[in-house]
Amino acid sequence: MEKKHNKCLVPVARMLRKNMTKEEKHLWYDYLKKSPYRFTRQKIIGKYIADFYCAEADLIIELDGSQHYTDDGIANDTQRTNFINQFNITILRIKNNDINTNFEGVCRYIDRYLRENK
């Protein structure tokens, strides 16, 4: 199994933290940052960088824009999921559109997952 942390990606992760999408900012500042569960942003796992990670719940939250629904995006996400699952980490994929149109529902979904699976 590949090592879980890749120091070469640290500068990329820092850049991504500084340049979050509007959906990432909304979820982070209006929900995850205030959560009783500790989340980190742009967590490096192998050759991948997860949007949000909660070690306590072994959970990654990925926000997916339209590029994730192309053939290449689907193939890349499948490969990424298979790698991350080696570490017994669950990935919740949330569409950017859901953040924009049903933010409260997204928060309830995450809350329910954390209560039932922590």
N, C-alpha and C positions, 0 to 999 in steps of 0.2 A: 504494500500500500504506500502510495506517495505520501510525503510529509505534508502535514496539514497547513503549515505556514510557509509562505514564499517571500523572503525579504526583498527580492527584486521588484515586487509589486507595490511596495510601500509608497513610493512617490506617486504611482497611479492612483492608489486608494486615497491618498491625501488630496490629490487634484479632484477626484470625484466627490469627496466630502465638501470641498469648497465650491463645486459647481453642480450641486444637486438639481434635478429637474423640479419643476413647480409641484409635481405630484409627490415627489420624495420629500420636499420641504414641508408640504401640507401634512403628510402622514407623520413626519418626524416631530415638527414643532407643535402640532395640534393634538397629537395622541401618544406616540411612542416615547417621546422624551419625558412625558409625565406618567408613564405607565409604572405600576409597582414592580414590574419585571424590568430588569436592566437590559436595554438594547444598545448595541453599538452599530455605527454606520460603516459601510464599506469594509466589511470583514474579509480578510484574505483567507481563502481555503484552497490550498494547492495552487493551481494556475488560474483560479477564479476569484472574483471579488463579489461577495454577496451584498445586496442593498442594505439589509438590516439583519442583525443576528442577535439572538437571545441564548446565551450559554446555559442558563438555568433550565430552559425548556428544550434545548437542542432544536432550535427553530430558526429558520431563515425565512424572511419575508422578501419576496422579489416583486417589484412593480414592473409590469410588462407593457411596453408600448407596442406600436404596430409592427415593428421589426421582428418581434417574437412570433408573429403569425405567418411569416413567410416559410417556404420549405427549408431554407437555410437556418432560419431562426428556430424552427421546431427541432431540427436535427441538432443544433448547438445546445439547445435547452435540454434535450434528452441526454446528450453526452454529459453535460454539467450535472444534471440530476443524478445520473448513475454514479458519477464520481463522488458527489457529496453524500449520497446515501451510504457509502462505505463507512462513514463516520457516525452512522445512526442519527443523522440530522434530517428533520422534516423540512420540506420547502412548501410554503404557502405562496402561490402565485396569484397576484391581484392585478387586474387590468387597470391601466391608468384611467380609462374611462369610468371605472367604478369609483375611483378616488374622486373624480370630478363630479359624478352624478349621484353617488350614494355613499358619501363619506361615513355617515353614521352607521350604515349597514356594514361597511367594511370594518369599522371599529368593533361592532358587536360580533362579527365573525371571528376576528382575532381574539377578542376577549373569551368567547366561547371555546375556541381551540385551547387557549392557555389554561382555562379552568378545568377542562376535561382531560388534558394531556400533560400537564406539568408534573 
